Amino acid sequence: MDQTAVRVAAVRDCGPDAVAIEFETPAGFDARPGQFVKLTATLEGEDVSRFYTISSPDVDDTFETTVGYDPDEGGPFSEYLLAIEAGDEVTLAGPFGNDYYEDEPRVVVLAGGPGIGPAVGIAERAIADGGEAAVVYVDDQPLHEDRLATLAEHGATVETYGQDDEDAFGTAVQDVLTGGEGEQVFVYGFADFLERAEAAIEAAGGEYDEAKAENFG
């Protein structure tokens, strides 16, 4: 979709220094959980853009992105989005990306840090579609804990670990990978997490090259 204005429908806290921003879905916009969009706003007279992954299970009436902010490294655009309110508008382009949910009957999502946004969206969509879902999430300050708890209540496997729980993470990956027909592995996070996930998948007998992975930088 070409650039178009979108209105904020709601904003909620979803963890330390993070918000989930729900936008009204513009006409003609179609996307899958795991794809990402470009958001643009005018700050101090200049257009500033950043990419954010869709974290809602669908985009029927609204869609959601999860925005985190590192107080030591965050910039003015993150600060702007953390302060955004219902009724405000930003400019949208997209969706982009090829590593997203495509009706796989079983999804295994390995998420590091901000990767939890697409992880919950994909897992929720798979469960809603009657499939199976497993989420293995690494973060010292977890986000979307309420949604993860709801996923577990609905039959998903959910494992959360801190950054230093390397052995436990590897064991969890081994436990959730079945190698069964129709199982799709997704990996979302920063480059160091992708390397860690690759090692865990290979150690568990899986093929990292068959995973759908998105590097957040």
Summary of the structure (lengths in Angstrom):
residues: 217
radius of gyration: 16.8
end to end distance: 24.1
largest distance: 53.0
contacts: 729
relative contact order: 0.17
helix: 27%
strand: 37%
